[in-house]
Amino acid sequence: MVPCSEQDAVNRRWTACNNPGNPEILKGPFAMNDMTILTRDQLCAKLLISDTTRQRLEKTDPAFPRKLHVSVRKVGYLVSDVQAYIARQHQKAA
């Protein structure tokens, strides 16, 4: 068996996070919980928006998920905030 590379692990994590029906979300090292942090790209993929739209929403929509500074040059978004935002958007549309 070939050991997986770090990129393989990242790709599996991204796949697990972006497929809600995937059982990988619920177990093992890829378990997603409320404290899981999504990258900008993962956020855009989950919300089906472009990076430009993300930037615009961060400035204009007070309900948009708040970014967390993970390091000096890296930001992320809590899964719980993103899920709450999606739920609010569905309620507004209904």
Beta strands, then each sheet from edge to edge (+ up, - down):
strand 1: 37-38
strand 2: 68-69
strand 3: 75-78
sheet 1: 1+ 3- 2+
end
